[in-house]
Amino acid sequence: MRALLTSKTARRALRPVADLIDQRIERSVAPLRNRQRPLELLLDGTGRGPSRLPAQVHLDRLVDELGRVTGDRPGAERNVAQAFRLLMAVEALGVGRIAGGTMNICGKLSAVPLLDPPNDDILEIGTLYGMFGAALIRMMERAGRDPRLTIVDPLAGLQLQPGTTEGDDPTGTPVRGAAVRSNLAMVGPAGTRARIQQGFSGDAEVRAVVADRAYGVIIVDGDHSAEGVAADLAWAEEIVAPGGVVVLDDFGHAKWPGIKEAFDQHMAGDTRFTFLGQAANSGYLRAG
Ligand SMILES: C[S@@+](CC[C@H](N)C(=O)[O-])C[C@H]1O[C@@H](n2cnc3c(N)ncnc32)[C@H](O)[C@@H]1O
């Protein structure tokens, strides 16, 4: 029977029936596909770059990694879910986007409050649209903290990275102070009060202003070259509070080998930092 049905003659004879079935399936699936598209638009990469549709396996891996780095697995599971919803909300309402992959962003937003920094002063080196800083303020507030954010970025109209030519941003939005202010305002008074220092983290004038306090958290996410990261790590040694947390973004990312290179060299020397571990594409350090 099987041989009869799969013979050339039978296949030719059955083709009109098979075509009819295909058309019927297509007709019944097309409306479902059309109804699904608006839902996908809430989460996919159109107009922002990376898609925000993580698979279960990626979420599970992130929670495992955060559990190891922070020692709080239930907290990691809760924070990742809350950070994911927050990411959707700020990108939907804000100006521009948060840079990077979904798991890395949710990882940083989850880990920082769980690592219980010794004070609420946060420095973000490299902010792009200020949207990550805004989201971090919200996550810290959810942990009962009163975050005071300082930002350093050249705000140069686009993302500056030595040695690479970053094209127009997928959002189509220029990187400028007004965008950063709008995004920070989304998260209320702590966002409005944030200090924005325009310039490079290596500029003497920038450093003089920003080094007026010891930071409980420093996010290193500016110049991604080995030289740039080395300089930021050396500066972080001077301005981080005892027990403070340093987040090294894009750690181990194939596109930015200089970050791991600078980290390895830094850790081989005299340092206050202990490596806590890696979750997604971020490395976490604790200052002594
Ligand atoms: C990867 S983006 C930052 C993304 C942001 N932290 C986020 O999570 O959305 C890097 C930013 O650092 C800026 N930058 C480059 N060199 C810098 C430097 N030396 N000091 C401060 N910012 C720098 C770039 O122009 C860009 O805005």
PDBQT file of the ligand as one rigid body, heavy atoms in Angstrom, charges set to zero:
ROOT
HETATM    1  C1  LIG A 301      28.012  50.270  25.007  1.00  0.00    +0.000 C 
HETATM    2  S1  LIG A 301      27.551  51.938  25.171  1.00  0.00    +0.000 S 
HETATM    3  C2  LIG A 301      26.935  52.067  26.805  1.00  0.00    +0.000 C 
HETATM    4  C3  LIG A 301      25.658  51.404  26.965  1.00  0.00    +0.000 C 
HETATM    5  C4  LIG A 301      24.898  51.652  28.254  1.00  0.00    +0.000 C 
HETATM    6  N1  LIG A 301      25.700  51.447  29.430  1.00  0.00    +0.000 N 
HETATM    7  C5  LIG A 301      23.712  50.709  28.248  1.00  0.00    +0.000 C 
HETATM    8  O1  LIG A 301      23.732  49.752  29.029  1.00  0.00    +0.000 OA
HETATM    9  O2  LIG A 301      22.772  50.925  27.463  1.00  0.00    +0.000 OA
HETATM   10  C6  LIG A 301      29.117  52.709  25.331  1.00  0.00    +0.000 C 
HETATM   11  C7  LIG A 301      29.016  54.218  25.537  1.00  0.00    +0.000 C 
HETATM   12  O3  LIG A 301      30.276  54.686  26.029  1.00  0.00    +0.000 OA
HETATM   13  C8  LIG A 301      30.624  55.863  25.342  1.00  0.00    +0.000 C 
HETATM   14  N2  LIG A 301      32.093  56.009  25.478  1.00  0.00    +0.000 N 
HETATM   15  C9  LIG A 301      33.062  55.669  24.620  1.00  0.00    +0.000 A 
HETATM   16  N3  LIG A 301      34.271  55.985  25.140  1.00  0.00    +0.000 NA
HETATM   17  C10 LIG A 301      34.038  56.516  26.374  1.00  0.00    +0.000 A 
HETATM   18  C11 LIG A 301      34.869  57.020  27.403  1.00  0.00    +0.000 A 
HETATM   19  N4  LIG A 301      36.203  57.046  27.291  1.00  0.00    +0.000 N 
HETATM   20  N5  LIG A 301      34.290  57.518  28.534  1.00  0.00    +0.000 NA
HETATM   21  C12 LIG A 301      32.940  57.484  28.682  1.00  0.00    +0.000 A 
HETATM   22  N6  LIG A 301      32.105  57.017  27.741  1.00  0.00    +0.000 NA
HETATM   23  C13 LIG A 301      32.646  56.526  26.603  1.00  0.00    +0.000 A 
HETATM   24  C14 LIG A 301      30.097  55.612  23.936  1.00  0.00    +0.000 C 
HETATM   25  O4  LIG A 301      30.004  56.803  23.189  1.00  0.00    +0.000 OA
HETATM   26  C15 LIG A 301      28.743  54.994  24.257  1.00  0.00    +0.000 C 
HETATM   27  O5  LIG A 301      27.761  55.977  24.486  1.00  0.00    +0.000 OA
ENDROOT
TORSDOF 0
